Amino acid sequence: MVAADCGLIVNPTGVENQVEGAVVMGIGTTLYESHEFKAGRLLTSSFARYRVPRIVNMPRIEVVLTGDQTQPSTGAGEVGIVPVAAAVANAVFDLTGKRIRELPLQHHL
């Protein structure tokens, strides 16, 4: 579940889609995405080698829109991506007792 406070919402479906997309992007960055090098050579030189989350790997994302509709719109793109890494890293810590402070987490699991 992700809550978003972005002021006045003109198109709730559009805001929900924007926040869901940001969460997906945040999960990708947190778990998988990295530029890999070996002996000074870039290994992830194409999208075929650059791992991103696929729809079959994603959990259900519930978006709750909050905020004061009398305030101006503040945007919805970034609010969904910012807390993802911290939330997932804390969940890994709660599960394993191992504190990981470097992304992507996949390299450390």
Secondary structure, 3 states (H helix, E strand, C coil): CEEEECCCCCCHHHHHHHHHHHHHHHHHHHHCCCCCEECCEECCCCCCCCCCCCHHHCCCCCEEEECCCCCCCCCCCHHHCCCHHHHHHHHHHHHHCCCCCCCCHHHHC
